[in-house]
Amino acid sequence: MPELVAENIAKRLGGNEILRGVSLSLERGEILALLGPSGSGKTTLLRSVAGLEKPDRGRITIGGKTVFDAENVAYGLKLRRMARAEIKTKVDGMLQRLGLSGMAARYPHQLSGGQQQRVALARALAYGPPVLLLDEPLSNLDAKLRDEARHWIREIIKETHSAALYVTHDQTEALAIADRIMVLDQGIVQQEGNPEAIYARPASPFVAEFVGSNNRIAGKIAASDGRRATLAGAGWSLAGELRATKKIGDEALGVVRVERLRVADGGGDNKIKMTLKSASYLGERWEYLLAAGGLQLRVWGHESLPAGEYWVEIPADALWLF
Protein backbone atom coordinates (compact mmCIF):
# COMPACT_ATOMS: atom_id res chain seq x y z
CA MET A 1 0.00 0.00 0.00
CA PRO A 2 1.37 3.49 -0.85
CA GLU A 3 2.50 5.53 2.15
CA LEU A 4 1.26 8.78 0.59
CA VAL A 5 -1.66 9.24 -1.78
CA ALA A 6 -2.75 12.60 -3.21
CA GLU A 7 -5.77 12.51 -5.48
CA ASN A 8 -6.94 15.18 -7.91
CA ILE A 9 -5.45 18.10 -5.97
CA ALA A 10 -6.63 21.51 -7.19
CA LYS A 11 -5.74 24.92 -5.78
CA ARG A 12 -6.60 28.44 -6.88
CA LEU A 13 -4.98 31.58 -5.52
CA GLY A 14 -6.79 34.73 -6.57
CA GLY A 15 -7.54 34.30 -10.23
CA ASN A 16 -4.71 31.83 -10.83
CA GLU A 17 -5.04 28.05 -10.99
CA ILE A 18 -1.92 26.86 -9.20
CA LEU A 19 -2.78 23.15 -9.27
CA ARG A 20 -5.16 21.62 -11.79
CA GLY A 21 -6.02 18.14 -10.59
CA VAL A 22 -2.62 16.67 -9.68
CA SER A 23 -2.42 13.10 -8.34
CA LEU A 24 0.52 11.13 -6.96
CA SER A 25 1.36 8.12 -4.83
CA LEU A 26 4.52 7.35 -2.92
CA GLU A 27 5.80 4.11 -1.44
CA ARG A 28 7.88 3.75 1.73
CA GLY A 29 11.59 4.02 0.85
CA GLU A 30 10.88 5.83 -2.43
CA ILE A 31 11.99 9.34 -3.43
CA LEU A 32 9.67 11.27 -5.75
CA ALA A 33 11.00 14.58 -7.07
CA LEU A 34 8.60 17.34 -8.08
CA LEU A 35 10.47 19.18 -10.84
CA GLY A 36 9.42 22.32 -12.64
CA PRO A 37 10.05 26.03 -13.15
CA SER A 38 9.00 28.75 -10.71
CA GLY A 39 5.21 28.97 -10.61
CA SER A 40 4.66 25.39 -11.79
CA GLY A 41 2.81 24.44 -8.58
CA LYS A 42 5.37 22.08 -7.05
CA THR A 43 5.78 23.92 -3.73
CA THR A 44 2.01 24.45 -3.41
CA LEU A 45 1.55 20.71 -3.85
CA LEU A 46 4.16 20.01 -1.17
CA ARG A 47 2.55 22.51 1.21
CA SER A 48 -0.82 20.89 0.57
CA VAL A 49 0.60 17.50 1.54
CA ALA A 50 2.11 19.09 4.67
CA GLY A 51 -1.23 20.60 5.68
CA LEU A 52 0.06 24.15 5.22
CA GLU A 53 -2.27 24.83 2.27
CA LYS A 54 -5.90 23.75 1.99
CA PRO A 55 -6.67 22.43 -1.50
CA ASP A 56 -9.89 23.51 -3.17
CA ARG A 57 -10.46 19.95 -4.32
CA GLY A 58 -8.95 16.53 -3.77
CA ARG A 59 -7.88 14.16 -1.01
CA ILE A 60 -4.49 13.52 0.70
CA THR A 61 -3.81 10.51 2.94
CA ILE A 62 -0.80 9.01 4.67
CA GLY A 63 -2.03 5.73 6.05
CA GLY A 64 -5.25 7.61 6.76
CA LYS A 65 -3.41 10.23 8.84
CA THR A 66 -2.58 13.92 8.28
CA VAL A 67 1.00 14.86 7.37
CA PHE A 68 2.94 17.31 9.52
CA ASP A 69 6.62 18.37 9.90
CA ALA A 70 9.02 18.84 12.89
CA GLU A 71 10.46 22.17 14.04
CA ASN A 72 13.80 20.88 15.26
CA VAL A 73 15.66 17.64 15.95
CA ALA A 74 13.92 16.94 19.26
CA TYR A 75 10.56 18.70 18.78
CA GLY A 76 8.77 15.79 17.11
CA LEU A 77 10.02 13.47 19.84
CA LYS A 78 8.75 15.77 22.58
CA LEU A 79 5.35 15.82 20.90
CA ARG A 80 5.37 12.04 21.21
CA ARG A 81 5.99 12.35 24.98
CA MET A 82 9.32 10.57 24.79
CA ALA A 83 11.54 10.52 27.84
CA ARG A 84 14.43 13.01 27.88
CA ALA A 85 17.03 10.20 27.83
CA GLU A 86 15.37 8.56 24.81
CA ILE A 87 15.23 11.90 22.99
CA LYS A 88 18.96 12.40 23.56
CA THR A 89 19.75 8.88 22.33
CA LYS A 90 17.77 9.34 19.11
CA VAL A 91 19.12 12.84 18.45
CA ASP A 92 22.73 11.81 19.08
CA GLY A 93 22.30 8.77 16.85
CA MET A 94 20.92 10.81 13.97
CA LEU A 95 23.64 13.46 14.28
CA GLN A 96 26.29 10.72 14.25
CA ARG A 97 24.86 9.18 11.08
CA LEU A 98 25.01 12.58 9.41
CA GLY A 99 28.62 13.21 10.44
CA LEU A 100 27.72 15.78 13.12
CA SER A 101 28.86 14.00 16.29
CA GLY A 102 29.90 16.43 19.00
CA MET A 103 28.14 19.40 17.39
CA ALA A 104 24.78 19.14 19.17
CA ALA A 105 25.53 22.13 21.40
CA ARG A 106 26.66 24.47 18.62
CA TYR A 107 24.63 27.45 17.41
CA PRO A 108 23.68 27.71 13.71
CA HIS A 109 26.28 30.44 13.03
CA GLN A 110 28.96 28.05 14.28
CA LEU A 111 28.14 25.51 11.55
CA SER A 112 29.07 25.52 7.87
CA GLY A 113 26.37 25.60 5.20
CA GLY A 114 26.68 21.87 4.64
CA GLN A 115 26.47 21.16 8.37
CA GLN A 116 23.36 23.34 8.67
CA GLN A 117 21.71 21.34 5.89
CA ARG A 118 22.53 18.09 7.72
CA VAL A 119 20.99 19.49 10.92
CA ALA A 120 17.83 20.43 9.01
CA LEU A 121 17.61 16.87 7.68
CA ALA A 122 18.23 15.48 11.17
CA ARG A 123 15.28 17.53 12.46
CA ALA A 124 12.99 15.82 10.00
CA LEU A 125 14.41 12.31 10.37
CA ALA A 126 14.93 12.09 14.13
CA TYR A 127 11.45 10.73 14.89
CA GLY A 128 11.29 8.41 11.85
CA PRO A 129 8.49 10.06 9.85
CA PRO A 130 6.64 7.88 7.33
CA VAL A 131 6.85 10.72 4.77
CA LEU A 132 9.65 13.27 4.51
CA LEU A 133 8.88 16.60 2.78
CA LEU A 134 11.83 18.52 1.31
CA ASP A 135 11.45 21.91 -0.40
CA GLU A 136 14.61 22.99 -2.27
CA PRO A 137 16.81 21.63 0.55
CA LEU A 138 20.10 22.28 -1.28
CA SER A 139 19.31 25.69 -2.77
CA ASN A 140 21.47 27.64 -0.30
CA LEU A 141 24.60 25.56 -0.81
CA ASP A 142 27.42 26.39 -3.18
CA ALA A 143 28.02 24.18 -6.23
CA LYS A 144 30.60 21.89 -4.59
CA LEU A 145 28.50 21.32 -1.47
CA ARG A 146 25.42 20.60 -3.61
CA ASP A 147 27.31 17.90 -5.49
CA GLU A 148 28.36 16.27 -2.22
CA ALA A 149 24.93 16.65 -0.63
CA ARG A 150 23.15 14.84 -3.46
CA HIS A 151 24.88 11.63 -2.45
CA TRP A 152 24.43 11.72 1.32
CA ILE A 153 20.85 13.00 1.22
CA ARG A 154 19.76 10.07 -0.97
CA GLU A 155 21.75 7.63 1.14
CA ILE A 156 20.24 8.74 4.45
CA ILE A 157 16.68 8.71 3.07
CA LYS A 158 17.18 5.17 1.81
CA GLU A 159 18.72 4.07 5.12
CA THR A 160 15.80 5.38 7.15
CA HIS A 161 13.31 3.90 4.65
CA SER A 162 11.21 7.06 4.60
CA ALA A 163 8.99 8.02 1.68
CA ALA A 164 10.36 11.35 0.45
CA LEU A 165 8.61 14.06 -1.57
CA TYR A 166 11.38 16.29 -2.89
CA VAL A 167 10.75 19.68 -4.53
CA THR A 168 13.42 21.20 -6.77
CA HIS A 169 13.82 23.30 -9.90
CA ASP A 170 17.30 21.83 -10.43
CA GLN A 171 17.07 19.05 -13.02
CA THR A 172 20.49 17.60 -12.18
CA GLU A 173 19.49 17.36 -8.52
CA ALA A 174 16.24 15.59 -9.40
CA LEU A 175 17.96 13.13 -11.76
CA ALA A 176 20.63 12.28 -9.17
CA ILE A 177 18.41 11.89 -6.10
CA ALA A 178 14.98 10.64 -7.20
CA ASP A 179 13.60 7.20 -8.00
CA ARG A 180 10.78 8.88 -9.91
CA ILE A 181 10.34 12.40 -11.24
CA MET A 182 7.08 14.28 -11.78
CA VAL A 183 7.52 17.26 -14.11
CA LEU A 184 5.00 20.04 -13.47
CA ASP A 185 4.17 23.11 -15.54
CA GLN A 186 1.35 25.57 -14.85
CA GLY A 187 -0.21 23.20 -12.32
CA ILE A 188 -0.39 20.23 -14.69
CA VAL A 189 1.67 17.03 -14.70
CA GLN A 190 3.59 17.04 -17.98
CA GLN A 191 5.30 13.69 -17.45
CA GLU A 192 6.06 11.21 -14.69
CA GLY A 193 8.63 8.41 -14.76
CA ASN A 194 12.06 7.27 -13.68
CA PRO A 195 14.99 9.65 -14.31
CA GLU A 196 16.14 7.81 -17.45
CA ALA A 197 12.68 7.95 -19.02
CA ILE A 198 12.31 11.67 -18.25
CA TYR A 199 15.71 12.45 -19.76
CA ALA A 200 15.82 10.07 -22.73
CA ARG A 201 12.13 9.82 -23.65
CA PRO A 202 10.47 13.20 -23.06
CA ALA A 203 6.74 13.21 -23.75
CA SER A 204 6.41 16.87 -24.72
CA PRO A 205 8.46 19.82 -26.02
CA PHE A 206 8.30 21.35 -22.54
CA VAL A 207 9.88 18.31 -20.86
CA ALA A 208 12.44 17.93 -23.66
CA GLU A 209 13.60 21.52 -23.28
CA PHE A 210 13.30 21.84 -19.51
CA VAL A 211 15.48 18.81 -18.80
CA GLY A 212 19.06 18.75 -20.12
CA SER A 213 21.17 21.17 -22.19
CA ASN A 214 19.53 21.46 -25.58
CA ASN A 215 19.64 22.93 -29.06
CA ARG A 216 16.40 24.11 -30.71
CA ILE A 217 16.14 23.71 -34.48
CA ALA A 218 13.11 25.25 -36.19
CA GLY A 219 12.09 24.16 -39.68
CA LYS A 220 9.39 22.49 -41.76
CA ILE A 221 8.57 18.82 -42.30
CA ALA A 222 9.88 17.87 -45.75
CA ALA A 223 9.20 14.11 -45.59
CA SER A 224 7.55 11.72 -43.15
CA ASP A 225 6.66 8.07 -42.71
CA GLY A 226 4.71 8.67 -39.50
CA ARG A 227 7.54 7.58 -37.24
CA ARG A 228 10.54 9.43 -38.67
CA ALA A 229 10.56 12.68 -40.57
CA THR A 230 12.91 15.11 -42.29
CA LEU A 231 13.15 18.63 -40.87
CA ALA A 232 14.35 21.17 -43.43
CA GLY A 233 15.55 24.76 -43.33
CA ALA A 234 17.62 27.17 -45.41
CA GLY A 235 20.24 24.95 -47.07
CA TRP A 236 19.96 21.98 -44.70
CA SER A 237 17.81 18.94 -43.91
CA LEU A 238 17.93 16.56 -40.95
CA ALA A 239 16.23 13.25 -40.22
CA GLY A 240 14.74 12.83 -36.76
CA GLU A 241 12.16 11.00 -34.65
CA LEU A 242 8.59 12.33 -34.73
CA ARG A 243 7.19 13.01 -31.26
CA ALA A 244 4.01 14.73 -32.49
CA THR A 245 1.48 14.40 -35.30
CA LYS A 246 2.87 16.31 -38.27
CA LYS A 247 2.30 16.31 -42.01
CA ILE A 248 4.51 17.48 -44.86
CA GLY A 249 4.74 21.27 -44.93
CA ASP A 250 3.98 21.72 -41.23
CA GLU A 251 6.29 23.81 -39.10
CA ALA A 252 8.10 21.76 -36.46
CA LEU A 253 10.60 22.18 -33.65
CA GLY A 254 13.62 19.93 -33.36
CA VAL A 255 15.18 19.41 -29.92
CA VAL A 256 18.54 17.68 -29.46
CA ARG A 257 20.74 17.32 -26.39
CA VAL A 258 24.02 19.23 -26.69
CA GLU A 259 26.06 16.16 -25.73
CA ARG A 260 24.69 14.16 -28.68
CA LEU A 261 26.18 16.51 -31.30
CA ARG A 262 29.77 16.24 -32.46
CA VAL A 263 32.18 17.95 -34.84
CA ALA A 264 32.66 15.45 -37.70
CA ASP A 265 35.55 14.84 -40.08
CA GLY A 266 33.49 15.44 -43.22
CA GLY A 267 30.05 15.76 -44.77
CA GLY A 268 27.29 13.17 -45.06
CA ASP A 269 23.82 12.33 -43.79
CA ASN A 270 22.52 14.45 -40.93
CA LYS A 271 25.49 16.78 -41.06
CA ILE A 272 25.52 20.57 -41.51
CA LYS A 273 28.49 22.69 -42.57
CA MET A 274 28.79 25.54 -40.07
CA THR A 275 31.12 28.38 -39.09
CA LEU A 276 32.70 28.40 -35.63
CA LYS A 277 31.65 31.62 -33.89
CA SER A 278 33.24 31.04 -30.48
CA ALA A 279 34.80 28.40 -28.24
CA SER A 280 34.57 28.47 -24.44
CA TYR A 281 36.75 26.43 -22.10
CA LEU A 282 34.63 24.89 -19.30
CA GLY A 283 37.30 22.80 -17.58
CA GLU A 284 36.12 19.25 -18.33
CA ARG A 285 35.14 20.18 -21.89
CA TRP A 286 35.00 22.89 -24.56
CA GLU A 287 31.72 24.38 -25.75
CA TYR A 288 31.58 25.56 -29.35
CA LEU A 289 29.01 27.88 -30.86
CA LEU A 290 28.58 27.29 -34.58
CA ALA A 291 26.30 29.03 -37.09
CA ALA A 292 24.94 28.49 -40.61
CA GLY A 293 22.49 31.07 -41.91
CA GLY A 294 19.96 31.66 -39.15
CA LEU A 295 20.78 28.39 -37.37
CA GLN A 296 23.04 28.31 -34.31
CA LEU A 297 24.12 25.17 -32.47
CA ARG A 298 26.10 24.48 -29.30
CA VAL A 299 28.44 21.49 -29.45
CA TRP A 300 30.71 19.99 -26.78
CA GLY A 301 34.22 18.75 -27.49
CA HIS A 302 37.55 18.01 -25.82
CA GLU A 303 39.96 20.36 -27.58
CA SER A 304 40.36 23.95 -28.69
CA LEU A 305 39.30 24.55 -32.30
CA PRO A 306 40.69 27.31 -34.54
CA ALA A 307 38.33 29.63 -36.41
CA GLY A 308 36.93 28.13 -39.60
CA GLU A 309 34.19 25.90 -41.01
CA TYR A 310 33.26 22.52 -39.58
CA TRP A 311 30.76 19.75 -40.18
CA VAL A 312 28.36 19.17 -37.27
CA GLU A 313 26.75 15.74 -37.01
CA ILE A 314 23.29 15.34 -35.45
CA PRO A 315 22.31 11.66 -35.01
CA ALA A 316 18.81 10.97 -36.30
CA ASP A 317 17.84 9.06 -33.13
CA ALA A 318 18.86 12.05 -30.99
CA LEU A 319 16.76 14.65 -32.83
CA TRP A 320 13.19 14.80 -31.49
CA LEU A 321 10.64 16.54 -33.72
CA PHE A 322 7.65 18.23 -32.08
N, C-alpha and C positions, 0 to 999 in steps of 0.2 A: 504494500500500500504506500502511495506517495506520502512523504512527510508534510509537504506543502502543496496545497491546491488553490489556485486562483482562477475563478471562472467569470468570463465575460465582464471584466472590470472596465467601467466607464467613469470618466471624471471630466467635468467642465468647470473652468475657472473664468468668471466673467462671460465673455462671448466666445471663448476659445475652448475647443474640445481637446483636452490634454491626452486622454486615453479613450480609445474608441472600440471597446469590447475586446480587451486583451486577456488571454487565458494562458496559464502555465501550470506545470506540475514539477515537483522536485523530490527526488529520492534522498534518503539518508546517505551521506557520504558522497554526494554529487555536488559539483559546482556549476551553477548556471550563470553565465555572464549576460547582463543586459547591456547591449552595445548600441550606441547611436549618437548623433550630434546633439548639441544643446537644444533643448526644446522638444526633443523626441518623445518625452514622457517617461523615460526610464526611472528617474528619481521619484516622480510622482507615484509610479507603480510600487517602488520600494517602500515609500512612506505609507502607502495604502496597506501593504502587507504588515508593516510595523504598527499600524493602528494610529499613525500620526496624521493621516488624511482619511476622510470618509468618502468612499466612492459613491457616485450617484446611482450606480447599478452594479450588480455582481455579488459574488460570494467568495470569501477567503477563509480557509480552514487549515489548521496545523493539528492533525489528530483530533479535530473538533475543538481546539482551544485557540484563544487569541494570541497573536504574536506580540512580544514586547522585548525591549533591549535593556542592558545594564548600564549604569552610570559610571561605575568604576570597577576595579578588579574584585572587590569584596562586596559591593552593593547587592548584587543578585543573590549572594550567599546569605547576607543578612536578612533579605526579604524572605528567604526560606527558613529562617529561624535556626540557622546552623550555629553550633557552639563556636566560641572565639578560637579555640585551639584547632578545630576542624577547618575554619576559614583560613587560618594562617597556613595550615598544611597544604590546602588546595592552591592558595595564592603562591606560596613559595614553589610548589611543584610546577605551576604554569610558567612562572618567571624563569625557572631553571631550564625548562624545555625551550624557551625562547631566547636563551643566552643572556638572561638578565639577573643571574644569581648575584646577591649582595647589593642590588640596586633598589630594593623595595623602599628604602627610606629617603631616596633622593627626590628632589623637587623636579618638575618638568624642565625648568631652565638648566638643570644640571645634566640633562640627557641630550644625546645627539638626535638628529631628525629620525634616523633609523631606529634608535632605541625608543623614541616616543611612539613610533608606529607599532613596535612590538608590544609596548604597554597597552596601547589602545586595543590591540588584538587580544591581549591577555584579559582585559576587562570583559570582553564579550565571551571568551572561551572558558573562563574560570569556573562557571557553574554548569558547563556542559549543555548548552542550549541545543534543542533539536534542530533549529534553523538559525543560521548566522546571516545577518544582513550587513553588507559592506557597501558604502557609498563613496566611490573614488578614494579608496584608502591610501593609495600611493601618490596622490596628486601633488602633495607638498614636498616630495623627495626629489633630490637631484637625479640626473640620468643614471649615474652609477649605482646609487642606492636603490633606484627603481628596478634595475636589472637584477640586483641581488635579492630584493624583496619578493620578486615574482616566484622565486624558487622556494623560499622558506614559508611564504604565506600559503602556497598550495600544499606543501608538505605537512604543515601543522593542521590544516583543515582536514586533510585525509587521515592523519593520525587520530584526531578526535572524532572522526566519523560524523561530523556535522553535515547538514544540508546547507549549502551556502548560496545565497543570492547576491551577486556581485555586480555592482553598477560601475561602468567606466565608459569614457569616450575614446579611450586609447585602444586601438585595434590590436596592437602588439601584445598589450597586457591581457586582453581577452583571449587571444589565441594561445598564449603561454599558460594561462592559469585554468581556463574553463574546460569542463568536460563537454558542455553544450553552450552554444551562443544563440541568443535571441536578438536579432537586429531590429530596432524600432526606428520608425520615422513618422513624425506627425501623429503619434498616438496609435499607429498601426504596426503590427508585426509584419515585417517585410520578408523575413526568412528565419527559420530556426533549424539548427543542426549541429553536428560536431564541428570543431574548428577546421578540419580539412575540407569538409563539404562547403562551409561558408566561404573559404578562401578559393578553392579550386572549382566549385560549381555554383557560382552566384545565380540566384533566381531572377534578379532584376537588375536594370542599369544602376539603380541606387546602391544595391549591395556590392555590385562589381566595382563601382567607383569609390565607395566609402572604405572598403577594405583593401589594403595593399597600396603600392605605389604604381600608378597607372599612366598610360598614354591614351588620349582620346583621339579617334580618327573619324572625322565626319565625311560622308560620301553618299553615293546612291547605289542601290542594288543593280548590278549589271547582269547577273546570272544567278539562278537558284534551282536546287533540286528538292527544296523543302527541308533539308537537313543542313546542307552547306550552301554557301552563297559567295558571290564575288562582290566586294565593295570597291567602287571605282571613284577616282577623283581626277584632278588635272594632271594628266601624264602618268598615272599609276593605277594599278589594280591589285587587290589582295584577296585571297581566298580566306574564309573564316567559317566558324560555326554559328549557325542561326540560333538565337535565343529568343526570338520573337517572330510573329507572323508577318512576313514581308513578301511583296511581289516585285517583279522587275520594274525599275523606275522609281521605287519608293526611296525616300531619304532614310538613312540608317546611321547609327552610331557604333563605331568599333571601339572596344575597350581591350587593352592588352597590358599585362603586368610588365613593368620596366625590366625585371630580371629575365624575362623570356626573350627579349630582343638581343641581337648581337651584331657587331660589325663583321661583315663577311669578306671573304677574299675576292669575290667577283659577283657578277650578276646572275640572275636565274629566277625561278619561281618564287613568288612572295618576297621579293627583294626590291628596294627602292634606292636609287642613287641620290645621295643627299650631301649637302655641304656642312662641314663641321663649323658651328658658330662659336662654341666655347667648350672648355674641358675643365672640370672642377675636381680637385683632389680631396677625397673624403676619408682618407686613412686606409680603410680596408678595400677601397675600390676607387675608380675614377667614374665620374658621371659626365657623359657627353651630351651636348645639345646640338642636334642636327636639323637642317631645314631643307625643304624642296618645295618651291612655290609657297603656298599658304600652309603647308603641313610642317609641323615641328614635332620631333620625337626626342625623348630622353632615353639614353642607352647606357648601361653599366659595362665597364671593362676593367682590366687590370694593369693598364699601362697608359702613359701619356701619348697622345696622338698629335702630330703636327697638323697645321691648317691644311685643308684640302677637301677633296670629294671622297666619299666612302659609300659602299653598299651596305644597307641595313636590312637584315633578314628578320622577318616576322613569321614564325611558324603558324601554319594554318590552324592547328589545334589550340593555339594560345590566343587567337583573335576571336573575341565574342562579339557577335553582331546583334544589336538591339534596335 
